[in-house]
């Protein structure tokens, strides 16, 4: 799909999902099959403080190498429940 988007707008930013419901941006950086040779690409990340705190280490690692955009973010759990997790929310 990237070539089709580039044909219509060569400069636009394209947000691409990451593995496991956009929860593993580190795999984009470490995968040999990742997107190469493109500009203006950002990678999606979904984070919910109440259920995804274990993803923060991968996010912090990947953010040193690839541009990441939080396309979903919340203070509770991914199912919409729970109470705000102020300790993990950044």
FITIZA-453706 format. One record per residue (C-alpha): x, y, z. Coordinates in pm, whole numbers, plus 32768, in hexadecimal, padded with zeros to 4 digits. Each point is the difference from the previous one (the first is absolute). Layout:
XYZ/...
END
This chain:
800080008000/812780EB803B/804D80237E89/7E94805F7FBF/800581098110/814F80867F85/7F7C80177E9D/7EEC80E98079/80C680BE8108/81787FC18013/803080D3813A/7EE37F9580E4/80477F4C8147/7F8C7E987FFD/7FAE7F58814B/80467E8A7FF3/7F887F068104/80EC7F2B80CF/7FDD7E918065/7F0D7F8B810E/7EF181087FE6/810781127FD3/80A57FA68148/815B7F927F94/80BF81167F54/814B7F5D805B/7FB27EE77F0B/7FF080FE7EE5/8162806E804C/80897EA1802C/7F417F567EE3/80C17FBC7EC0/7EBA80257F3E/7FB7815F8079/7FBD812E7F24/8147807F7F6F/8059811F7F1A/7ECB80D0804D/7FE0815A8094/7EE5809A80C8/7F9D7EB780A3/7F8A7FF08169/7FA17EC780C0/7EBF7FDA80C9/80067FA68170/7ED57FAB80DB/802C802F8176/7F197FE2812A/80A280438150/7F237F0A80BC/805A7ED37F2A/8134804C7F2D/8110807780ED/80D37ED57F93/801C80A17EA6/80B881378078/815E7F6A7FE8/7FC77FA17E92/7F6F81577FB8/812780B4809E/80F67F2A7F3B/7F51802B7EB2/7FCC8177802E/8178802B7FE7/7FFA7F797E9C/7EAD80347F5C/7EF2810E8010/7ED57F8880C9/7EA080918012/7F117F958116/7EC27FC17F3C/7F527F718133/804E80678164/7F487FEC8148/803180088177/7F237ED08046/80067EA47F67/7FE57FA77E90/7E9C7F82802F/7F928157807C/7FEB7F95816A/80D280348131/805C813E80B0/810180FA7F83/81607F7F803F/80BA813E805C/81407F428053/802A7F837E9C/7F5E811D7F40/810D80E27F72/
END
